[in-house]
Amino acid sequence: MNVESYAPNATYSTKKCTKANVDRAWIKGEHMGGPGVVYQDENRNFLAGWKRRKNTHFGGQFQRHFVLGAQSLAKARASKTHSTKISLAKQAVTEVEKAIELDPKDTTAHILKGLALDLQEFKTSALDSLNEALSPLCVKLLTGKDRGDAFFKRAKLKMAMVAKARCDGEKQVDSMVDDLNEAVSLSSDNVRAFCLLGECYEMKEMN
C-alpha cells in the first residue's frame, strides 16, 4: 500500500513574497510561490518556526535558508519530471541543512529535511530526521496540535517503509500505533490520523 504524499502538489503565483502575503496564505490555505511558500498540511509548523525566529540573532539567516528549502521542496513536488524533482529535493536538503547548522534544535527544519529526503526515496534518512524533530530537545518547541501533526507525519513515513519492506513490519506497526495514539491525543480532529490508526490495527490482526 502506498502512502499519499505529505501535502498536495503546490501551485505558484506571481505574488510578491512578503510577510503579510505569507500570513494571508496560511489563513486562506493557499499555495504560494517564492520564498514564503507554505502548504495546507505543513505550513502551520513551518510558519510558526519562521515567526519564532524573527527577533533572534540568526533569525534572518535561518529564515533565508529555511524558506528557500521550503520553496525548493514545493517546486520538487510540483515537477512533472523525475530528474527535476530529485534535483530540487536535493536543493531543499542543502538549504535546510544550512538552517539546521544555525539552529540544531529547530523542529520545523528537521521536519522539512525529512520531507525532502522522503521525496528522494531516502526513507531511512528521512525517518532519522523526523526522529530528531521529535527528540526531547526539539519537540518541546512545538505546541500540542503541531506536535501531534509531527507524530502523524512520522507514522505515515513508517507506513511507507513497511509497504516497501524496508524494516521489520511487526515492530514498525507497533511503533506506528504509538505515534498515532500520540497524534490523536494531541489533535483529536486529525481525521487522517484516526484512519491510519485503523489501518494499523487491521495490519496487526492480519499478523
Secondary structure per residue as TSV (DSSP state, phi and psi in degrees):
chain	resnum	aa	ss	phi	psi
A	1	M	-	360.0	126.3
A	2	N	-	-87.2	142.8
A	3	V	-	-94.9	136.3
A	4	E	-	-64.4	161.0
A	5	S	-	-65.5	160.0
A	6	Y	S	-68.7	-24.9
A	7	A	S	-150.1	155.9
A	8	P	-	-65.3	158.3
A	9	N	-	-58.3	137.5
A	10	A	-	-83.4	149.8
A	11	T	-	-114.5	163.3
A	12	Y	-	-122.5	153.6
A	13	S	-	-131.5	173.0
A	14	T	-	-98.1	16.0
A	15	K	-	-59.5	141.1
A	16	K	-	-65.9	134.2
A	17	C	-	-82.0	98.9
A	18	T	-	-123.3	164.3
A	19	K	H	-58.9	-40.2
A	20	A	H	-63.3	-41.2
A	21	N	H	-64.7	-39.3
A	22	V	H	-62.4	-44.4
A	23	D	H	-61.8	-43.6
A	24	R	H	-64.4	-37.5
A	25	A	H	-62.9	-38.4
A	26	W	H	-65.5	-44.9
A	27	I	H	-62.7	-41.5
A	28	K	H	-85.9	-12.9
A	29	G	T	72.6	28.3
A	30	E	-	-81.7	166.2
A	31	H	-	-113.1	117.9
A	32	M	-	-108.8	152.2
A	33	G	-	-86.9	-179.0
A	34	G	S	82.0	178.2
A	35	P	T	-61.1	-20.3
A	36	G	T	-92.2	21.8
A	37	V	-	-59.2	137.5
A	38	V	-	-135.7	162.3
A	39	Y	-	-120.9	150.7
A	40	Q	T	-58.4	-41.9
A	41	D	T	-80.5	-27.8
A	42	E	T	-120.6	-12.8
A	43	N	H	-66.2	-22.8
A	44	R	H	-58.5	-48.7
A	45	N	H	-66.8	-46.5
A	46	F	H	-63.7	-47.1
A	47	L	H	-67.5	-35.3
A	48	A	H	-61.5	-42.6
A	49	G	H	-63.6	-38.2
A	50	W	H	-64.4	-50.3
A	51	K	H	-61.4	-38.6
A	52	R	H	-63.2	-25.9
A	53	R	T	-100.9	5.9
A	54	K	T	-66.9	-21.7
A	55	N	T	-112.9	11.7
A	56	T	S	-89.5	164.8
A	57	H	T	-59.3	-44.8
A	58	F	T	-96.7	12.2
A	59	G	H	-52.8	-48.4
A	60	G	H	-62.7	-45.4
A	61	Q	H	-65.8	-43.0
A	62	F	H	-60.0	-49.0
A	63	Q	H	-59.8	-41.6
A	64	R	H	-59.6	-51.6
A	65	H	H	-67.6	-38.6
A	66	F	H	-63.9	-50.0
A	67	V	H	-73.1	-29.3
A	68	L	H	-65.7	-37.5
A	69	G	H	-64.6	-42.5
A	70	A	H	-64.5	-38.5
A	71	Q	H	-63.4	-45.2
A	72	S	H	-63.1	-39.6
A	73	L	H	-64.9	-42.2
A	74	A	H	-62.4	-42.5
A	75	K	H	-66.7	-36.3
A	76	A	H	-61.7	-43.6
A	77	R	H	-66.8	-31.1
A	78	A	H	-83.2	-13.9
A	79	S	-	-67.6	142.1
A	80	K	S	-96.9	-5.0
A	81	T	S	-114.1	138.0
A	82	H	H	-62.7	-43.6
A	83	S	H	-63.1	-40.8
A	84	T	H	-67.7	-41.0
A	85	K	H	-57.4	-47.5
A	86	I	H	-67.6	-41.1
A	87	S	H	-61.2	-44.2
A	88	L	H	-68.8	-36.7
A	89	A	H	-64.1	-37.9
A	90	K	H	-64.6	-39.6
A	91	Q	H	-61.8	-39.8
A	92	A	H	-60.9	-43.7
A	93	V	H	-62.9	-43.5
A	94	T	H	-59.2	-45.8
A	95	E	H	-67.2	-45.0
A	96	V	H	-70.6	-28.6
A	97	E	H	-65.3	-33.1
A	98	K	H	-66.4	-38.1
A	99	A	H	-65.5	-41.1
A	100	I	H	-64.5	-34.6
A	101	E	H	-60.7	-34.3
A	102	L	H	-77.9	-32.2
A	103	D	-	-147.1	86.1
A	104	P	T	-63.7	-17.2
A	105	K	T	-92.0	0.1
A	106	D	-	-73.1	116.5
A	107	T	H	-64.8	-43.9
A	108	T	H	-63.6	-34.8
A	109	A	H	-66.6	-40.8
A	110	H	H	-65.9	-37.0
A	111	I	H	-64.9	-45.3
A	112	L	H	-60.1	-42.0
A	113	K	H	-62.1	-42.7
A	114	G	H	-61.1	-40.0
A	115	L	H	-66.3	-39.3
A	116	A	H	-68.4	-38.5
A	117	L	H	-67.6	-38.7
A	118	D	H	-62.1	-38.6
A	119	L	H	-63.3	-26.5
A	120	Q	T	-88.9	4.3
A	121	E	T	71.5	20.8
A	122	F	-	-91.0	70.9
A	123	K	H	-62.1	-44.0
A	124	T	H	-64.1	-44.1
A	125	S	H	-66.3	-37.3
A	126	A	H	-63.0	-41.2
A	127	L	H	-64.3	-38.1
A	128	D	H	-58.9	-41.1
A	129	S	H	-66.5	-41.5
A	130	L	H	-69.6	-33.2
A	131	N	H	-62.9	-39.8
A	132	E	H	-65.4	-40.3
A	133	A	H	-61.6	-31.8
A	134	L	T	-99.6	13.1
A	135	S	S	-72.1	158.4
A	136	P	H	-54.9	-35.8
A	137	L	H	-71.0	-30.5
A	138	C	H	-96.9	-42.6
A	139	V	H	-65.7	-24.3
A	140	K	T	-66.1	-15.6
A	141	L	T	-78.8	-11.9
A	142	L	S	-93.4	145.0
A	143	T	-	-73.7	170.4
A	144	G	H	-56.4	-49.0
A	145	K	H	-66.8	-40.8
A	146	D	H	-68.1	-34.2
A	147	R	H	-64.8	-41.3
A	148	G	H	-61.5	-38.2
A	149	D	H	-64.7	-36.8
A	150	A	H	-66.9	-41.0
A	151	F	H	-62.1	-38.9
A	152	F	H	-63.9	-43.6
A	153	K	H	-59.9	-42.0
A	154	R	H	-66.1	-38.9
A	155	A	H	-63.9	-39.4
A	156	K	H	-64.1	-39.2
A	157	L	H	-65.5	-41.4
A	158	K	H	-62.6	-37.2
A	159	M	H	-61.9	-41.5
A	160	A	H	-63.5	-37.2
A	161	M	H	-68.9	-38.5
A	162	V	H	-64.6	-41.7
A	163	A	H	-61.8	-31.3
A	164	K	T	-100.6	11.2
A	165	A	T	55.0	44.2
A	166	R	-	-99.1	9.6
A	167	C	S	-160.1	175.7
A	168	D	-	-71.1	106.9
A	169	G	H	-57.4	-46.6
A	170	E	H	-63.8	-46.2
A	171	K	H	-65.0	-39.1
A	172	Q	H	-68.0	-36.3
A	173	V	H	-64.2	-42.6
A	174	D	H	-59.7	-41.0
A	175	S	H	-66.4	-37.9
A	176	M	H	-63.6	-41.6
A	177	V	H	-60.0	-42.8
A	178	D	H	-60.7	-46.4
A	179	D	H	-62.0	-43.6
A	180	L	H	-71.7	-32.8
A	181	N	H	-63.5	-38.9
A	182	E	H	-63.8	-43.3
A	183	A	H	-60.9	-47.4
A	184	V	H	-74.4	-26.8
A	185	S	H	-72.2	-30.4
A	186	L	H	-89.3	-24.2
A	187	S	-	-143.5	88.0
A	188	S	T	-69.7	-10.6
A	189	D	T	-99.1	10.6
A	190	N	-	-82.2	89.1
A	191	V	H	-62.1	-39.7
A	192	R	H	-64.6	-33.4
A	193	A	H	-66.3	-41.4
A	194	F	H	-63.1	-41.2
A	195	C	H	-64.0	-44.1
A	196	L	H	-67.7	-34.3
A	197	L	H	-63.3	-40.3
A	198	G	H	-61.8	-40.3
A	199	E	H	-62.8	-38.2
A	200	C	H	-63.7	-42.9
A	201	Y	H	-65.4	-35.1
A	202	E	H	-64.1	-40.4
A	203	M	H	-64.8	-38.3
A	204	K	H	-65.5	-37.6
A	205	E	H	-68.2	-28.3
A	206	M	H	-77.7	-21.8
A	207	N	-	-82.9	360.0
